[in-house]
Structure formats: structure tokens, C-alpha cells
Amino acid sequence: MPLSHSTSALPDNQRSTWADAYLSVRKRSEELCVPLSPEDYVIQAAPEASPAKWHLAHVSWFFETFLLKEYLVGYPEFHPLFGYLFNSYYEQIGKFQPRQERGFLSRPSVGEIYRYRAHVDEHMLTLLHNAGEEVWPAVQQRLEIGFNHEQQHQELLLTDIKLNLSTNPLRPAYRSDLHQTPKASAPHQHWIVFPGGVHEIGHQDDCFAYDNEKPRHRTYLNPFRLASRPVTNGEYLAFMADGGYGNPGFWLSDGWSTVKRLHWSSPLYWELIEGEWWQFTLGGPRKLNLEEPICHVSYYEAEAYATWAGKRLPTEAEWEIAARGLPVAGNLRDSGYLHPAAAMPGDGLLQMYGDVWEHTASPYQPYPGFRPAAGALGEYNGKFMCSQMVLRGGSCVTAADHIRASYRNFFYPHERWQFQGFRLAEDA
């Protein structure tokens, strides 16, 4: 329903609150790009890693497509072909530039992308200050999705920048001023027991959540134990030293095929230099810290390690039940390290939020009773519920106000450019 020109009864202070929240999210995306040179915005080192300027344009296209074109009468489209260039995967909207070819485009320039963002921002503020009362619920709902969507792309910006820069022989740092994580020895791993029985999982309060986190439902679990912290670099090195990448007995068939096809012998970004392991970080190359959580490993690698260790990965239901009631706190993007840190001493479960997304043994499937939204927005999550695996907990590049216990991230089992690690589980 288009925006009415009539005056709304919505209080001005509520409109201002939403406008301020919108501008805050938009500003943060641009702040993350300040360290980049113009050339950095364009490169795409792999099909899964989009150029920085594409991310900035795509999130603007999202607001333009799902809010401005729907609810702002007379909205002047910035460019008639930007819908083709910056649509990601919404087939119901129309055709789009192939994902693997996003880095082919030197034009539009970075400057034009920023002008596009300013154009969208100007008209979004008009919409937020003038939307009629009759359309405000729909506007608010889509606005919340837009906020969280842009936060997802802020995380992908950092993840993709890291991959893009890592392919440069100069090994340039995204930010040379990033502080090193605190020097600490990871506490001894111990096991925490959780009871079996019927449990409820899924989103349950009035705060924002994606549709794939719903509906809340019951599930039965046997008693289980969860490791107190994620597996560390040092522990993973022991797996490698024991022939982990050379023994097919540890690997799923598809995982072993992937190891041979891609010639894996260590986690992504690891490099052996004169007998010492180094890793590439957003702060440039650093010597491997054995106490930090293992990062940038695929589901296949996590599962192989668990097999080698005589354990298993937790299911997503086990992870969520264990995380319930814990504060959303830890080494998230807001800490400023943009790199996993060693666990600090403490009781109970450590590092459930932040540091690394944690692999689970659960395939990404719909919850009982799930129904995707009508129209193109229904493509946001539902159509990907096949052949991917669920990860939980956020990472060192996830915004603290973006993550929650019910949040379901998902990637293909061979992918490892995201900040991915794991903790172990076993039957009690």
C-alpha cells in the first residue's frame, strides 16, 4: 500500500527514534569502510566474497526496494539498472548480476555508490517522518528487517575484506592499528552436563527475530555434555600433527573429497613460515596464538576433529538450551579486536557468544510449522533450507545487539571464510 499524504497520528518522538536508529546503522557501515582505499572496494577474491562497494550498494537497494518503492509515493529511483546490479538473490524481484561476477564491475564508481546511499537515506528519512498511520506497522516491520540485514552485511564486509586482502602477496592489513587480543592461557576444558527430556527452542519474546528462528516448538533430547570452551589452535595442531588431514578415517566422504580436491592441509589463513605457524588477520599477519579458539575451519574440518577426539559436535538444540539464560556478552565486534581471543578463566560455559561462530551437527531445515513470508521477502531465509549447516553464537565481527540464543546462521559444509570454530559435545 503506497504512503498516504495524510498526516499521521504517530508521535514525532517515535518517528525520530526510528530515524536515529536508521542513521546509526547506515553510518556504521560507512565507518567500517574508512580504512579502505578506492581499489579495495572493487576486488572479489572468491565467488562467496563480495566487493565492499557491492555490500554498500546492496543494503541500500534493500531499503529502496522493500520500503521506498512500496510506501513512498513518487519515489525517484536513483538508477534504473541498479536493481539488476545490486539485487542479491530475490528471483521474484527480477534478474540480477551473477554473484561470481560482482567483482567485474569498475563502474559504478565508489563515489557514485556513496551518492546512491545518500539518495536512499534522504528519501528514507522522508518516509519515516511522513508515513501514514495506516502503513506504519508494515513500514516498521520491514525497517527492522532492514536494520538487521545491514548488520549482517557489516559482518560480511569484514569477512570479505579479510579474504580479499589475504590473496595479496603484500599481506596488507585492513587496520594496522588493531590491538592484539589479551595474552592469556585458555583454561582447562571441562564438561558441563545438561539434562535430557522435552525442551522448547526457538524465539520466544517480542524482540526482533528472523522467521527461521520461529515458531517456538518442543524437541526431545537425551542428556548431554558440552565442552566449557571452544577448541583452541593448539589443540587443533595436535590433530594436524597426528595426520588429521591425511587420514580418511576421520572424515565424512564429502569432506575427504573436499580435502583432496582443494588440497587442504591446515585451516584457512594459516601459513608455515620457517617452521612457525602464522595466520593472516584483519590486522595483518600474526604468529599463531595457540590459546585462541580455532577459526576459519569448515564443518567438514570440525566434524573430522570431533571424530579424531572421540567426541561429536553439538546439535543446534543442545547449543541453544545450553546458551539459554547466559548474557549476550563476549568478544564481539564491539570489543574492537576483530579477532578471536583466548578464553578467560571462569565457571560454566565460556565464549558462547562472540569469538567464533560455532559449528553444530544440525542441517539447516525449517522448524515444525515454519511458513515463509509471502512475496519476495519470503526468499530471505526459507529457500536456503537445504544442504547447509547451522552455526550459533556470533563471532568477533558480529554486532553485540545483533545476536541472541535463538539466532541461526547457516553455511555450506565446505565454506570456511567466515569466522567459524567449534566446541565439542558428547552423550551423557
C-alpha positions, 0 to 999 in steps of 0.5 A: 500500500503506497504512503498516504499524504495524510498526516499521521497520528504517530508521535514525532518522538517515535518517528525520530527514534526510528530515524536515529536508529536508521542513521546509526546503522547506515553510518556504521557501515560507512565507518567500517569502510574508512580504512579502505582505499578506492581499489579495495572496494572493487576486488572479489577474491572468491565467488562467496566474497563480495566487493565492499562497494557491492555490500554498500550498494546492496543494503541500500537497494534493500531499503529502496526496494522493500520500503521506498518503492512500496510506501513512498509515493513518487519515489525517484529511483536513483538508477534504473539498472541498479536493481539488476546490479545490486539485487542479491538473490530475490528471483521474484524481484527480477534478474540480477548480476551473477554473484561470481561476477560482482567483482567485474564491475569498475563502474559504478564508481565508489563515489557514485555508490556513496551518492546512491546511499545518500539518495536512499537515506534522504528519501528514507528519512522522508518516509519515516517522518511522513508515513501514514498511520495506516502503513506504519506497522508494515513500514516498521516491520520491514525497517527492522528487517532492514536494520538487521540485514545491514548488520549482517552485511557489516559482518560480511564486509569484514569477512570479505575484506579479510579474504580479499586482502589475504590473496595479496602477496603484500599481506596488507592489513585492513587496520594496522592499528588493531590491538592484539587480543589479551595474552592469556592461557585458555583454561582447562576444558571441562564438561558441563552436563545438561539434562535430557527430556522435552525442551522448547527452542526457538524465539520466544519474546517480542524482540526482533527475530528472523522467521527461521528462528520461529515458531517456538516448538518442543524437541526431545533430547537425551542428556548431554555434555558440552565442552566449557570452551571452544577448541583452541589452535593448539589443540587443533595442531595436535590433530594436524600433527597426528595426520588429521588431514591425511587420514580418511578415517576421520572424515565424512566422504564429502569432506575427504573429497573436499580435502583432496580436491582443494588440497587442504592441509591446515585451516584457512589463513594459516601459513608455515613460515620457517617452521612457525605457524602464522595466520593472516588477520584483519590486522595483518599477519600474526604468529599463531596464538595457540590459546585462541579458539580455532577459526576459519575451519569448515564443518567438514574440518570440525566434524573430522576433529570431533571424530579424531577426539572421540567426541561429536559436535553439538546439535543446534538444540543442545547449543541453544538450551545450553546458551539459554539464560547466559548474557549476550556478552563476549568478544564481539565486534564491539570489543574492537579486536576483530579477532578471536581471543583466548578464553578467560578463566571462569565457571560454566560455559565460556565464549558462547557468544562472540569469538567464533561462530560455532559449528553444530551437527544440525542441517539447516531445515525449517522448524515444525510449522515454519511458513515463509513470508509471502512475496519476495521477502519470503526468499530471505531465509526459507529457500536456503533450507537445504544442504547447509549447516547451522552455526550459533553464537556470533563471532568477533565481527558480529554486532553485540545487539545483533545476536541472541540464543535463538539466532541461526546462521547457516553455511555450506559444509565446505565454506570456511571464510567466515569466522567459524570454530567449534566446541565439542559435545558428547552423550551423557 
